[in-house]
Amino acid sequence: RTIVDGVNIARKIARHDPLAGKISEEFRPDQSLDMGDYEATLNWARSNSSSIYHPTGTCKMGDGPDAVVDAKLRVHGIEGLRVADCSIMPEIVSGNTNAPAIMIGEKASDLIRGL
């Protein structure tokens, strides 16, 4: 149930401003998946989920056109929203992501507190 709820919540968030204006198309699941069909969403999640051991990198940090957050972890174009997890790393590290995640969280804490 959690994965189905997560898929549906993510899709709803993506369909509202300010994100809706930044997303050109839905990649996975595509729009043909009926959000109201629990079994279809569950089947999609089961057939498309896997572990690839510490995946990272969907909210790249930087100031280029493909970057999502700036050096202060703020999401470009969305006031008051920061990302503070391993998804901000522009490159996937070769080791475990636990230490980088802790360091990112500590940095976010400092930034939010103004340190």
N, CA, C and O atoms as a DFTB+ gen file, in Angstrom:
460 C
 N C O
     1  1       0.822      -1.195       0.000
     2  2       0.000       0.000       0.000
     3  2       0.870       1.265       0.000
     4  3       0.531       2.258      -0.643
     5  1       1.979       1.218       0.718
     6  2       2.843       2.396       0.820
     7  2       3.388       2.809      -0.540
     8  3       3.396       3.995      -0.869
     9  1       3.844       1.844      -1.332
    10  2       4.410       2.191      -2.643
    11  2       3.336       2.754      -3.573
    12  3       3.601       3.689      -4.328
    13  1       2.138       2.199      -3.525
    14  2       1.044       2.711      -4.359
    15  2       0.706       4.141      -3.942
    16  3       0.546       5.016      -4.794
    17  1       0.598       4.378      -2.639
    18  2       0.333       5.737      -2.158
    19  2       1.446       6.690      -2.579
    20  3       1.178       7.818      -2.991
    21  1       2.693       6.238      -2.477
    22  2       3.822       7.072      -2.867
    23  2       3.797       7.441      -4.339
    24  3       4.052       8.590      -4.699
    25  1       3.492       6.473      -5.192
    26  2       3.394       6.737      -6.634
    27  2       2.295       7.761      -6.894
    28  3       2.498       8.715      -7.645
    29  1       1.140       7.569      -6.279
    30  2       0.017       8.478      -6.510
    31  2       0.280       9.876      -5.963
    32  3      -0.078      10.865      -6.603
    33  1       0.894       9.971      -4.802
    34  2       1.218      11.284      -4.238
    35  2       2.225      12.013      -5.129
    36  3       2.063      13.201      -5.405
    37  1       3.254      11.310      -5.574
    38  2       4.259      11.929      -6.444
    39  2       3.626      12.430      -7.739
    40  3       3.961      13.516      -8.212
    41  1       2.722      11.654      -8.308
    42  2       2.062      12.069      -9.549
    43  2       1.185      13.293      -9.321
    44  3       1.147      14.193     -10.160
    45  1       0.483      13.335      -8.195
    46  2      -0.365      14.498      -7.888
    47  2       0.481      15.754      -7.694
    48  3       0.134      16.822      -8.199
    49  1       1.582      15.631      -6.969
    50  2       2.465      16.780      -6.748
    51  2       3.001      17.299      -8.079
    52  3       3.057      18.509      -8.298
    53  1       3.388      16.399      -8.956
    54  2       3.972      16.789     -10.242
    55  2       2.971      17.481     -11.159
    56  3       3.369      18.189     -12.084
    57  1       1.693      17.287     -10.916
    58  2       0.661      17.884     -11.774
    59  2       0.218      19.266     -11.315
    60  3      -0.654      19.869     -11.940
    61  1       0.800      19.778     -10.241
    62  2       0.429      21.091      -9.725
    63  2       1.628      22.035      -9.774
    64  3       2.782      21.616      -9.684
    65  1       1.314      23.323      -9.919
    66  2       2.371      24.330      -9.917
    67  2       3.041      24.371      -8.562
    68  3       2.383      24.108      -7.555
    69  1       4.306      24.687      -8.495
    70  2       5.144      25.146      -9.593
    71  2       5.801      24.022     -10.395
    72  3       6.447      24.303     -11.404
    73  1       5.659      22.757      -9.983
    74  2       6.326      21.673     -10.711
    75  2       5.705      21.407     -12.074
    76  3       6.419      21.070     -13.019
    77  1       4.394      21.550     -12.195
    78  2       3.724      21.212     -13.452
    79  2       4.329      21.954     -14.639
    80  3       4.424      21.403     -15.736
    81  1       4.733      23.192     -14.422
    82  2       5.319      23.977     -15.501
    83  2       6.733      23.565     -15.866
    84  3       7.261      24.001     -16.889
    85  1       7.346      22.736     -15.048
    86  2       8.731      22.315     -15.285
    87  2       8.826      20.892     -15.825
    88  3       9.908      20.449     -16.212
    89  1       7.715      20.180     -15.855
    90  2       7.714      18.780     -16.289
    91  2       7.033      18.688     -17.643
    92  3       5.859      19.033     -17.779
    93  1       7.766      18.225     -18.641
    94  2       7.205      18.171     -19.989
    95  2       6.407      16.901     -20.244
    96  3       5.456      16.916     -21.024
    97  1       6.783      15.798     -19.593
    98  2       6.036      14.556     -19.762
    99  2       6.322      13.616     -18.602
   100  3       7.350      13.712     -17.933
   101  1       5.392      12.716     -18.387
   102  2       5.571      11.716     -17.346
   103  2       6.277      10.520     -17.958
   104  3       5.823       9.958     -18.955
   105  1       7.391      10.136     -17.350
   106  2       8.199       9.050     -17.893
   107  2       7.794       7.706     -17.307
   108  3       7.468       6.778     -18.047
   109  1       7.813       7.596     -15.983
   110  2       7.412       6.351     -15.320
   111  2       6.616       6.669     -14.088
   112  3       7.072       7.491     -13.294
   113  1       5.485       6.095     -13.869
   114  2       4.706       5.391     -14.882
   115  2       4.168       6.393     -15.888
   116  3       4.018       7.574     -15.574
   117  1       3.880       5.928     -17.089
   118  2       3.358       6.874     -18.065
   119  2       1.896       7.189     -17.737
   120  3       1.289       6.551     -16.876
   121  1       1.353       8.167     -18.424
   122  2       0.023       8.659     -18.087
   123  2      -1.084       7.650     -18.328
   124  3      -2.215       7.874     -17.899
   125  1      -0.796       6.555     -18.996
   126  2      -1.836       5.550     -19.232
   127  2      -2.189       4.776     -17.967
   128  3      -3.234       4.128     -17.915
   129  1      -1.337       4.833     -16.949
   130  2      -1.631       4.140     -15.694
   131  2      -2.670       4.942     -14.916
   132  3      -2.438       6.100     -14.569
   133  1      -3.802       4.327     -14.649
   134  2      -4.905       4.963     -13.930
   135  2      -4.569       5.058     -12.446
   136  3      -4.421       4.037     -11.774
   137  1      -4.448       6.285     -11.935
   138  2      -4.094       6.478     -10.529
   139  2      -5.134       5.896      -9.584
   140  3      -4.813       5.583      -8.438
   141  1      -6.352       5.748     -10.033
   142  2      -7.397       5.203      -9.178
   143  2      -7.427       3.690      -9.147
   144  3      -8.152       3.104      -8.343
   145  1      -6.657       3.049     -10.003
   146  2      -6.651       1.581     -10.075
   147  2      -5.520       1.042      -9.203
   148  3      -4.372       0.958      -9.640
   149  1      -5.856       0.680      -7.970
   150  2      -4.868       0.217      -6.999
   151  2      -4.092      -0.983      -7.526
   152  3      -2.862      -0.992      -7.469
   153  1      -4.786      -1.991      -8.034
   154  2      -4.122      -3.217      -8.499
   155  2      -3.180      -2.939      -9.660
   156  3      -2.080      -3.489      -9.712
   157  1      -3.601      -2.091     -10.590
   158  2      -2.739      -1.765     -11.736
   159  2      -1.481      -1.030     -11.268
   160  3      -0.383      -1.304     -11.753
   161  1      -1.642      -0.098     -10.328
   162  2      -0.490       0.634      -9.805
   163  2       0.430      -0.294      -9.031
   164  3       1.652      -0.203      -9.155
   165  1      -0.145      -1.188      -8.233
   166  2       0.653      -2.158      -7.484
   167  2       1.415      -3.074      -8.438
   168  3       2.599      -3.337      -8.227
   169  1       0.757      -3.557      -9.475
   170  2       1.426      -4.417     -10.456
   171  2       2.545      -3.660     -11.168
   172  3       3.617      -4.217     -11.406
   173  1       2.300      -2.388     -11.509
   174  2       3.352      -1.588     -12.137
   175  2       4.542      -1.466     -11.189
   176  3       5.687      -1.654     -11.601
   177  1       4.273      -1.151      -9.917
   178  2       5.351      -0.982      -8.938
   179  2       6.136      -2.273      -8.756
   180  3       7.365      -2.248      -8.687
   181  1       5.445      -3.386      -8.679
   182  2       6.132      -4.672      -8.500
   183  2       7.018      -5.010      -9.692
   184  3       8.109      -5.554      -9.521
   185  1       6.562      -4.696     -10.879
   186  2       7.343      -5.065     -12.065
   187  2       8.425      -4.038     -12.406
   188  3       9.282      -4.304     -13.248
   189  1       8.396      -2.874     -11.766
   190  2       9.370      -1.825     -12.077
   191  2      10.265      -1.432     -10.912
   192  3      11.049      -0.491     -11.028
   193  1      10.162      -2.131      -9.802
   194  2      10.969      -1.802      -8.626
   195  2      12.103      -2.794      -8.453
   196  3      11.940      -3.996      -8.663
   197  1      13.244      -2.271      -8.069
   198  2      14.379      -3.129      -7.763
   199  2      15.389      -2.321      -6.959
   200  3      15.308      -1.095      -6.892
   201  1      16.317      -3.006      -6.366
   202  2      17.391      -2.336      -5.649
   203  2      18.639      -2.364      -6.515
   204  3      19.009      -3.398      -7.073
   205  1      19.271      -1.218      -6.613
   206  2      20.559      -1.195      -7.307
   207  2      21.635      -0.705      -6.346
   208  3      22.633      -0.106      -6.747
   209  1      21.400      -0.981      -5.061
   210  2      22.407      -0.723      -4.048
   211  2      22.803       0.747      -3.957
   212  3      23.709       1.188      -4.664
   213  1      22.159       1.478      -3.127
   214  2      22.453       2.881      -2.853
   215  2      22.343       3.784      -4.086
   216  3      23.290       4.500      -4.411
   217  1      21.199       3.756      -4.774
   218  2      21.066       4.654      -5.921
   219  2      20.998       6.112      -5.459
   220  3      20.473       6.406      -4.385
   221  1      21.516       6.992      -6.254
   222  2      21.481       8.425      -5.949
   223  2      21.345       9.209      -7.239
   224  3      21.501       8.672      -8.336
   225  1      21.053      10.484      -7.085
   226  2      21.177      11.390      -8.207
   227  2      19.946      11.641      -9.032
   228  3      19.865      11.165     -10.164
   229  1      18.971      12.379      -8.504
   230  2      17.861      12.832      -9.321
   231  2      17.619      14.323      -9.169
   232  3      16.802      14.889      -9.896
   233  1      18.303      14.964      -8.249
   234  2      18.164      16.405      -7.996
   235  2      19.538      17.061      -8.008
   236  3      19.955      17.666      -7.021
   237  1      20.216      16.939      -9.098
   238  2      21.605      17.389      -9.218
   239  2      21.819      18.811      -8.699
   240  3      21.028      19.715      -8.968
   241  1      22.911      18.983      -7.947
   242  2      23.297      20.300      -7.459
   243  2      24.145      21.007      -8.510
   244  3      25.006      20.397      -9.145
   245  1      23.893      22.282      -8.682
   246  2      24.690      23.078      -9.598
   247  2      23.925      24.288     -10.083
   248  3      22.843      24.597      -9.583
   249  1      24.500      24.978     -11.074
   250  2      23.807      26.132     -11.633
   251  2      23.571      25.982     -13.131
   252  3      23.169      26.937     -13.796
   253  1      23.816      24.802     -13.656
   254  2      23.560      24.540     -15.064
   255  2      22.088      24.271     -15.333
   256  3      21.293      24.181     -14.397
   257  1      21.722      24.143     -16.590
   258  2      20.312      23.943     -16.944
   259  2      19.728      22.614     -16.455
   260  3      18.511      22.483     -16.327
   261  1      20.585      21.637     -16.183
   262  2      20.082      20.347     -15.706
   263  2      20.152      20.213     -14.186
   264  3      19.834      19.154     -13.646
   265  1      20.559      21.263     -13.497
   266  2      20.665      21.230     -12.033
   267  2      19.323      21.571     -11.399
   268  3      18.572      22.400     -11.914
   269  1      19.034      20.926     -10.282
   270  2      17.772      21.120      -9.573
   271  2      17.950      22.006      -8.347
   272  3      17.084      22.823      -8.037
   273  1      19.082      21.842      -7.643
   274  2      19.319      22.626      -6.429
   275  2      20.616      23.418      -6.542
   276  3      21.527      23.050      -7.283
   277  1      20.678      24.520      -5.786
   278  2      21.901      25.318      -5.754
   279  2      22.810      24.840      -4.623
   280  3      22.502      23.856      -3.952
   281  1      23.921      25.530      -4.414
   282  2      24.904      25.119      -3.411
   283  2      24.374      25.226      -1.980
   284  3      24.973      24.684      -1.051
   285  1      23.258      25.919      -1.806
   286  2      22.629      26.002      -0.482
   287  2      21.449      25.037      -0.372
   288  3      20.619      25.160       0.529
   289  1      21.384      24.082      -1.292
   290  2      20.389      23.007      -1.313
   291  2      18.980      23.488      -1.621
   292  3      18.019      22.748      -1.409
   293  1      18.836      24.718      -2.119
   294  2      17.531      25.283      -2.451
   295  2      17.125      24.853      -3.855
   296  3      17.933      24.895      -4.782
   297  1      15.880      24.443      -4.006
   298  2      15.370      24.040      -5.313
   299  2      15.190      25.295      -6.161
   300  3      14.534      26.249      -5.745
   301  1      15.785      25.283      -7.361
   302  2      15.684      26.428      -8.265
   303  2      14.219      26.728      -8.565
   304  3      13.467      25.841      -8.970
   305  1      13.820      27.970      -8.366
   306  2      12.488      28.410      -8.751
   307  2      11.374      28.085      -7.771
   308  3      10.216      28.407      -8.039
   309  1      11.687      27.458      -6.641
   310  2      10.647      27.135      -5.664
   311  2      11.113      27.639      -4.299
   312  3      11.974      27.031      -3.663
   313  1      10.543      28.742      -3.863
   314  2      10.965      29.363      -2.610
   315  2      10.608      28.488      -1.409
   316  3       9.503      27.955      -1.318
   317  1      11.558      28.353      -0.498
   318  2      11.317      27.643       0.757
   319  2      11.468      26.138       0.689
   320  3      11.170      25.451       1.667
   321  1      11.922      25.601      -0.436
   322  2      12.078      24.151      -0.564
   323  2      13.552      23.808      -0.763
   324  3      14.224      24.369      -1.629
   325  1      14.035      22.888       0.047
   326  2      15.411      22.393      -0.075
   327  2      15.380      20.880      -0.224
   328  3      14.419      20.223       0.173
   329  1      16.443      20.341      -0.798
   330  2      16.632      18.896      -0.874
   331  2      17.887      18.583      -0.076
   332  3      18.942      19.172      -0.312
   333  1      17.772      17.656       0.869
   334  2      18.897      17.356       1.758
   335  2      19.113      15.856       1.846
   336  3      19.057      15.274       2.930
   337  1      19.359      15.235       0.708
   338  2      19.670      13.806       0.687
   339  2      20.670      13.535      -0.432
   340  3      21.125      14.468      -1.095
   341  1      21.008      12.295      -0.642
   342  2      22.041      11.948      -1.627
   343  2      21.631      12.211      -3.070
   344  3      22.471      12.135      -3.966
   345  1      20.368      12.517      -3.313
   346  2      19.961      12.793      -4.685
   347  2      20.609      14.052      -5.236
   348  3      20.629      14.240      -6.452
   349  1      21.140      14.919      -4.385
   350  2      21.759      16.160      -4.865
   351  2      23.153      15.958      -5.423
   352  3      23.689      16.852      -6.078
   353  1      23.747      14.812      -5.180
   354  2      25.122      14.585      -5.640
   355  2      25.147      14.499      -7.163
   356  3      24.446      13.672      -7.747
   357  1      25.950      15.349      -7.812
   358  2      25.977      15.345      -9.275
   359  2      26.577      14.070      -9.869
   360  3      26.317      13.740     -11.026
   361  1      27.366      13.363      -9.089
   362  2      27.956      12.093      -9.522
   363  2      27.712      11.049      -8.438
   364  3      27.735      11.372      -7.250
   365  1      27.483       9.818      -8.833
   366  2      27.276       8.740      -7.875
   367  2      28.621       8.347      -7.279
   368  3      29.589       8.121      -8.004
   369  1      28.673       8.268      -5.956
   370  2      29.918       7.883      -5.291
   371  2      30.157       6.387      -5.470
   372  3      29.219       5.625      -5.702
   373  1      31.405       5.978      -5.363
   374  2      31.727       4.566      -5.577
   375  2      31.550       3.729      -4.321
   376  3      31.595       2.501      -4.389
   377  1      31.350       4.367      -3.183
   378  2      31.193       3.636      -1.927
   379  2      29.798       3.784      -1.363
   380  3      28.879       4.256      -2.033
   381  1      29.661       3.376      -0.130
   382  2      28.395       3.464       0.574
   383  2      27.966       4.928       0.702
   384  3      28.808       5.813       0.859
   385  1      26.669       5.178       0.635
   386  2      26.162       6.549       0.680
   387  2      25.828       7.034       2.090
   388  3      25.372       8.166       2.250
   389  1      26.042       6.215       3.104
   390  2      25.689       6.620       4.463
   391  2      26.444       7.871       4.915
   392  3      25.818       8.828       5.370
   393  1      27.758       7.885       4.800
   394  2      28.541       9.044       5.248
   395  2      28.192      10.309       4.458
   396  3      27.993      11.360       5.067
   397  1      28.110      10.245       3.119
   398  2      27.703      11.454       2.401
   399  2      26.312      11.941       2.806
   400  3      26.082      13.148       2.885
   401  1      25.385      11.020       3.064
   402  2      24.037      11.420       3.477
   403  2      24.074      12.166       4.808
   404  3      23.387      13.173       4.981
   405  1      24.865      11.678       5.728
   406  2      25.003      12.343       7.026
   407  2      25.615      13.731       6.842
   408  3      25.153      14.698       7.448
   409  1      26.642      13.832       6.015
   410  2      27.297      15.120       5.782
   411  2      26.343      16.113       5.122
   412  3      26.333      17.291       5.480
   413  1      25.550      15.655       4.172
   414  2      24.574      16.528       3.513
   415  2      23.536      17.005       4.529
   416  3      23.177      18.182       4.546
   417  1      23.061      16.104       5.362
   418  2      22.100      16.480       6.397
   419  2      22.664      17.496       7.373
   420  3      21.973      18.437       7.763
   421  1      23.908      17.311       7.766
   422  2      24.559      18.269       8.670
   423  2      24.707      19.635       8.000
   424  3      24.480      20.669       8.628
   425  1      25.088      19.630       6.731
   426  2      25.220      20.892       5.993
   427  2      23.866      21.581       5.877
   428  3      23.774      22.797       6.047
   429  1      22.820      20.819       5.590
   430  2      21.476      21.391       5.493
   431  2      21.066      22.020       6.817
   432  3      20.490      23.107       6.846
   433  1      21.363      21.336       7.897
   434  2      21.051      21.866       9.226
   435  2      21.749      23.203       9.458
   436  3      21.138      24.151       9.949
   437  1      23.015      23.273       9.107
   438  2      23.768      24.525       9.254
   439  2      23.175      25.634       8.383
   440  3      23.040      26.771       8.833
   441  1      22.824      25.306       7.146
   442  2      22.268      26.305       6.237
   443  2      20.938      26.837       6.752
   444  3      20.695      28.043       6.720
   445  1      20.086      25.951       7.222
   446  2      18.770      26.358       7.711
   447  2      18.901      27.232       8.957
   448  3      18.148      28.189       9.135
   449  1      19.855      26.899       9.809
   450  2      20.075      27.683      11.028
   451  2      20.887      28.947      10.769
   452  3      21.076      29.763      11.671
   453  1      21.364      29.107       9.546
   454  2      22.114      30.305       9.191
   455  2      23.550      30.311       9.651
   456  3      24.142      31.374       9.834
   457  1      24.120      29.127       9.840
   458  2      25.512      29.032      10.297
   459  2      26.477      29.019       9.132
   460  3      27.689      28.943       9.335
